[in-house]
Amino acid sequence: MQIKNNYNEGGWREFSLNDKAYFDLKSSKSVLNNKDIIYDEDYKFPYVTRSNEKNGIQSFISKQKVDLVKGNVIIIGLDTQTVFYQRNSFYTGQNVQILESKYMNELVGLFLVVAITKQLTSLNWGGNGATLSRLQKKSILLPSLNDHTPDWDYMRKFIQNKMVEKRKNIQVSQEPIINNLSELLECKWGEFKIGDLFDVEKGEFMPQKNIIFDGKTPFISAKKEKNGIRNFVGNKPLFKGNKITIEKVNFKSHYQPADFYCSHDVSVLKSEKLNEEVGLFISTMINRQASKYSYGKQAQLEVVKREKVLLPITKNNEPDYEYMEAFIKRQKFLLKRNALLF
């Protein structure tokens, strides 16, 4: 159903996020610290933090001792001002606010995410973040009916219309291996030392005076976010792409598709078995060892070589690279199919 973007029935009105008639805003009570996560089997529960990427999902984890936060809510990150709709039940890290509504569904949630995000531009990191008290004072602009109540039906239809428009332009590759769920779900696992699977090298220290701060070469450092990229430089790459990097402080692993330079704080993993899908799979599994490391216990080169990673195996107890590739291709397929871009 086509609807007009220029809403005019009852106009647009401000509604307080603290208005109990429509919203229930509160801090998450089921907080799970990263160091306390129990890694077992069946990694199917989202672990949501204040990250501004991947819908706030840091990783998928197994069943934990704390309670899940029920889905169909909006999360708001303290300090980062990140706002995402969470469809499924999830675990959450510290400083995450939860917004519920009896009128909430996925379509309404996506509409509210945009409205709330626009109102948080005045907040920032460092003493002026999105605390519960500050959020309760915020009002958001919503389409209103003539009786001055929010027009929830318009919000649903507006987002539904945007989704239909975008999906017309999404080209989805239909690869049989991606849809063969039985092959993807039946898998055995084994442990491998990173040094047995990869040639492991170290980056090089580059003095500040030698950095050319204008270029296209990714500079990878001991950084958890943004694929480890500190900035883009004009210096020549130190490594070819199609590698996995691991920074030493938090043991955060990333797949690097393009040629890059990296500092001495980063270990570089090389293997002929790597491609983008395999690299993404293995780097994700490596990240599950991150809780062991910190600034006081860093992962130097020899430590990285000795660290173990859990991977799917073949009948011969070798890493099943075909499985890894098929699994990631399927995830890409599902992301494209369920894309909610607007």
C-alpha positions as CSV (number, residue, x, y, z in Angstrom):
1,M,0.0,0.0,0.0
2,Q,1.5,3.3,-1.1
3,I,1.2,6.1,1.5
4,K,2.3,9.8,1.4
5,N,5.5,10.7,3.2
6,N,4.1,14.2,3.8
7,Y,1.9,13.3,6.8
8,N,-0.9,15.8,7.5
9,E,-3.8,14.1,9.3
10,G,-3.1,15.3,12.8
11,G,0.3,16.8,12.2
12,W,3.5,15.9,14.0
13,R,3.6,16.2,17.8
14,E,6.2,15.7,20.5
15,F,5.8,12.7,22.8
16,S,7.9,12.2,25.9
17,L,9.9,9.0,26.2
18,N,8.8,9.1,29.8
19,D,5.1,9.1,28.9
20,K,3.9,5.9,30.5
21,A,0.8,5.8,28.2
22,Y,3.1,4.8,25.3
23,F,6.6,3.9,26.6
24,D,8.4,2.1,29.4
25,L,12.0,3.3,29.5
26,K,14.4,1.6,32.0
27,S,18.0,0.4,32.4
28,S,18.8,-3.2,31.7
29,K,18.7,-5.3,34.9
30,S,20.3,-8.4,33.3
31,V,23.9,-7.1,32.8
32,L,26.5,-9.6,31.6
33,N,30.1,-8.5,31.6
34,N,32.3,-9.7,28.8
35,K,34.7,-11.4,31.2
36,D,31.9,-13.4,32.7
37,I,30.5,-14.9,29.5
38,I,30.4,-18.7,29.5
39,Y,31.3,-20.2,26.1
40,D,29.7,-23.6,25.6
41,E,27.8,-25.0,22.7
42,D,24.9,-23.6,20.7
43,Y,25.9,-20.0,20.1
44,K,22.5,-18.6,19.2
45,F,21.8,-15.7,21.6
46,P,22.8,-12.2,20.7
47,Y,25.1,-10.4,23.1
48,V,24.2,-6.7,22.7
49,T,26.6,-3.9,23.8
50,R,26.9,-0.1,23.1
51,S,28.6,-0.8,19.8
52,N,27.4,1.3,16.9
53,E,27.9,-1.6,14.4
54,K,25.9,-4.8,13.6
55,N,22.8,-3.7,15.3
56,G,24.7,-3.4,18.5
57,I,25.5,-7.1,18.5
58,Q,29.0,-7.9,19.6
59,S,28.7,-11.6,19.2
60,F,26.5,-14.7,19.6
61,I,26.9,-16.6,22.8
62,S,25.5,-19.7,24.5
63,K,23.0,-19.9,27.3
64,Q,24.2,-17.9,30.4
65,K,23.3,-17.8,34.1
66,V,21.7,-14.3,33.9
67,D,18.2,-13.7,32.4
68,L,17.7,-12.9,28.8
69,V,16.2,-9.5,27.9
70,K,13.0,-10.2,25.9
71,G,13.0,-9.1,22.3
72,N,10.7,-6.6,20.5
73,V,12.4,-3.6,22.3
74,I,14.7,-0.7,21.4
75,I,18.1,-0.5,23.0
76,I,19.9,2.8,23.7
77,G,23.6,2.9,24.5
78,L,24.9,5.1,27.3
79,D,27.6,7.5,26.0
80,T,27.6,6.1,22.5
81,Q,24.0,7.2,21.8
82,T,23.4,4.0,19.7
83,V,19.8,3.2,19.0
84,F,18.7,-0.2,17.6
85,Y,15.6,-2.3,17.4
86,Q,16.1,-5.8,18.8
87,R,13.7,-8.4,17.4
88,N,14.9,-11.4,19.4
89,S,15.7,-12.0,23.0
90,F,19.3,-11.1,23.9
91,Y,21.9,-10.7,26.6
92,T,23.2,-7.2,27.2
93,G,26.4,-5.6,28.5
94,Q,26.7,-2.6,30.8
95,N,25.1,0.8,30.3
96,V,22.3,-0.2,27.9
97,Q,18.9,1.3,28.3
98,I,15.7,-0.6,27.2
99,L,12.6,1.0,25.7
100,E,9.4,-1.0,25.6
101,S,6.0,-0.2,24.3
102,K,2.7,-2.1,24.1
103,Y,2.4,-0.7,20.6
104,M,5.8,-2.0,19.5
105,N,6.4,-4.4,16.7
106,E,9.3,-4.5,14.2
107,L,7.9,-1.8,11.9
108,V,7.1,0.6,14.7
109,G,10.4,-0.1,16.3
110,L,12.3,0.8,13.1
111,F,10.4,4.0,12.8
112,L,11.0,5.0,16.5
113,V,14.8,4.2,16.1
114,V,15.1,7.0,13.6
115,A,13.0,9.4,15.6
116,I,15.0,8.8,18.8
117,T,18.4,9.0,17.0
118,K,17.5,12.5,15.8
119,Q,16.9,13.6,19.3
120,L,20.2,12.3,20.7
121,T,22.5,14.5,18.6
122,S,22.9,16.9,21.5
123,L,24.3,14.2,23.7
124,N,27.9,13.0,23.5
125,W,30.6,10.9,25.1
126,G,32.1,12.0,28.4
127,G,29.6,13.2,31.0
128,N,26.8,14.2,28.6
129,G,25.7,10.7,27.4
130,A,22.3,9.0,27.1
131,T,21.7,8.3,30.8
132,L,18.3,7.1,31.9
133,S,17.4,10.5,33.5
134,R,18.4,12.4,30.4
135,L,16.5,10.1,28.1
136,Q,13.4,10.5,30.3
137,K,13.5,14.2,29.6
138,K,13.7,13.7,25.9
139,S,10.7,14.0,23.5
140,I,10.5,12.6,20.0
141,L,8.5,13.9,17.1
142,L,5.9,11.5,15.8
143,P,2.9,11.6,13.4
144,S,-0.2,12.3,15.4
145,L,-3.9,11.6,15.0
146,N,-6.5,14.3,15.5
147,D,-7.0,13.1,19.1
148,H,-3.3,13.9,19.7
149,T,-2.3,10.2,20.1
150,P,0.5,8.7,18.0
151,D,-0.5,7.3,14.6
152,W,1.0,3.8,15.0
153,D,-0.7,2.6,11.9
154,Y,1.0,5.3,9.8
155,M,4.4,4.3,11.2
156,R,3.9,0.7,10.4
157,K,2.7,1.4,6.8
158,F,5.5,3.9,6.3
159,I,8.3,1.5,7.1
160,Q,6.6,-1.4,5.3
161,N,6.4,0.8,2.2
162,K,10.1,1.7,2.5
163,M,11.0,-2.0,2.9
164,V,9.1,-3.0,-0.2
165,E,10.8,-0.2,-2.2
166,K,14.3,-1.3,-1.2
167,R,13.7,-5.0,-1.6
168,K,12.9,-4.4,-5.3
169,N,16.5,-3.3,-5.8
170,I,18.2,-6.2,-3.9
171,Q,19.7,-8.9,-6.0
172,V,20.1,-12.1,-4.1
173,S,22.4,-14.9,-5.4
174,Q,20.7,-18.3,-5.2
175,E,23.5,-20.8,-4.5
176,P,22.3,-24.3,-3.8
177,I,25.1,-24.9,-1.2
178,I,23.8,-22.0,0.8
179,N,20.3,-23.4,1.1
180,N,21.4,-26.9,2.0
181,L,20.7,-26.6,5.7
182,S,21.3,-30.2,6.6
183,E,24.9,-30.0,5.5
184,L,25.5,-26.8,7.4
185,L,23.9,-28.0,10.6
186,E,25.7,-31.4,10.9
187,C,29.2,-30.7,12.0
188,K,31.9,-32.0,14.3
189,W,34.4,-29.7,16.0
190,G,38.1,-29.9,16.9
191,E,40.8,-27.7,18.5
192,F,43.8,-26.4,16.6
193,K,46.8,-24.3,17.5
194,I,46.9,-21.1,15.5
195,G,50.6,-21.7,14.8
196,D,49.8,-25.1,13.2
197,L,47.3,-23.6,10.8
198,F,49.0,-20.3,9.9
199,D,52.3,-18.7,9.2
200,V,52.2,-16.0,11.9
201,E,54.2,-12.8,11.5
202,K,54.3,-9.5,13.3
203,G,53.7,-5.9,12.1
204,E,56.3,-3.2,12.3
205,F,56.5,-0.1,14.4
206,M,56.2,3.1,12.4
207,P,57.3,6.4,14.0
208,Q,54.7,9.1,14.0
209,K,56.9,11.4,11.9
210,N,57.0,8.7,9.1
211,I,53.3,8.3,8.8
212,I,51.8,9.9,5.7
213,F,48.3,11.0,6.9
214,D,46.7,11.1,3.5
215,G,46.2,7.9,1.5
216,K,44.2,4.7,0.9
217,T,46.3,2.1,2.8
218,P,44.5,0.8,5.9
219,F,46.7,1.2,9.0
220,I,45.9,-1.6,11.4
221,S,46.8,-1.2,15.1
222,A,45.7,-2.5,18.5
223,K,42.1,-1.3,17.9
224,K,39.0,-3.4,18.6
225,E,36.6,-1.5,16.4
226,K,36.3,-0.7,12.7
227,N,38.2,-3.9,11.6
228,G,41.3,-2.7,13.5
229,I,41.8,0.3,11.2
230,R,43.3,3.2,13.0
231,N,43.3,5.4,9.9
232,F,44.2,5.4,6.2
233,V,47.7,6.4,5.2
234,G,49.8,7.1,2.2
235,N,52.6,4.6,3.1
236,K,53.1,1.5,1.1
237,P,51.3,-1.7,2.4
238,L,53.3,-4.0,4.5
239,F,51.1,-7.1,3.9
240,K,49.0,-8.3,1.0
241,G,45.3,-8.7,1.7
242,N,43.4,-11.9,2.5
243,K,45.0,-12.2,6.0
244,I,43.7,-12.3,9.5
245,T,45.0,-9.8,12.1
246,I,45.0,-10.2,15.9
247,E,45.8,-7.2,18.1
248,K,47.7,-8.0,21.3
249,V,45.8,-6.2,24.0
250,N,42.2,-7.5,23.6
251,F,43.0,-10.4,21.2
252,K,40.5,-8.9,18.8
253,S,40.7,-10.6,15.4
254,H,39.7,-9.2,12.0
255,Y,39.8,-10.5,8.4
256,Q,41.7,-8.0,6.2
257,P,40.5,-8.2,2.5
258,A,42.8,-5.4,1.2
259,D,46.5,-4.8,1.3
260,F,47.4,-3.0,4.6
261,Y,50.1,-1.8,6.9
262,C,50.1,-2.9,10.6
263,S,51.9,-1.9,13.7
264,H,54.1,-4.1,16.0
265,D,51.0,-4.5,18.2
266,V,49.4,-6.8,15.6
267,S,50.0,-10.4,14.6
268,V,49.3,-11.4,11.0
269,L,48.0,-14.8,10.0
270,K,48.7,-16.2,6.6
271,S,47.3,-19.3,4.9
272,E,46.6,-20.5,1.4
273,K,43.3,-21.9,2.7
274,L,42.0,-18.4,3.4
275,N,39.4,-16.6,1.4
276,E,36.9,-14.0,2.6
277,E,34.4,-16.4,3.9
278,V,36.9,-18.7,5.6
279,G,38.7,-15.7,7.1
280,L,35.5,-14.3,8.5
281,F,34.6,-17.6,10.1
282,I,38.0,-18.2,11.7
283,S,38.4,-14.7,12.9
284,T,35.0,-15.0,14.7
285,M,36.1,-18.2,16.4
286,I,39.4,-16.7,17.4
287,N,37.5,-13.8,19.1
288,R,36.0,-16.3,21.5
289,Q,39.4,-16.5,23.2
290,A,39.5,-12.7,23.8
291,S,38.4,-12.9,27.5
292,K,41.8,-14.4,28.4
293,Y,43.6,-11.2,27.4
294,S,43.9,-7.6,28.6
295,Y,46.5,-4.8,28.9
296,G,48.1,-6.7,31.8
297,K,48.1,-10.0,29.9
298,Q,48.9,-9.3,26.2
299,A,49.1,-11.7,23.3
300,Q,52.6,-11.4,21.9
301,L,53.6,-13.4,18.8
302,E,54.6,-16.7,20.5
303,V,51.4,-16.6,22.6
304,V,49.3,-16.2,19.5
305,K,51.0,-19.2,17.9
306,R,50.2,-21.3,21.0
307,E,46.6,-20.2,21.3
308,K,43.9,-22.7,20.3
309,V,40.8,-22.1,18.1
310,L,37.8,-24.3,17.8
311,L,36.9,-25.2,14.2
312,P,34.6,-27.6,12.3
313,I,36.4,-30.7,11.2
314,T,36.2,-33.3,8.4
315,K,36.1,-37.1,8.8
316,N,39.9,-37.0,8.7
317,N,39.9,-34.5,11.7
318,E,41.2,-31.7,9.5
319,P,39.7,-28.2,9.4
320,D,36.6,-28.3,7.3
321,Y,37.2,-25.2,5.1
322,E,34.3,-26.0,2.8
323,Y,31.9,-26.0,5.7
324,M,33.2,-22.6,6.9
325,E,32.9,-21.1,3.5
326,A,29.4,-22.4,3.0
327,F,28.3,-21.3,6.5
328,I,29.4,-17.7,5.9
329,K,27.9,-17.6,2.4
330,R,24.6,-18.7,4.0
331,Q,24.8,-15.9,6.5
332,K,25.4,-13.4,3.8
333,F,22.4,-14.8,1.9
334,L,20.2,-14.4,5.0
335,L,21.3,-10.9,5.6
336,K,20.5,-9.9,2.0
337,R,17.2,-11.6,2.1
338,N,16.2,-10.0,5.4
339,A,17.7,-6.6,4.6
340,L,15.7,-3.8,6.3
341,L,17.2,-0.7,4.6
342,F,15.4,2.6,4.5
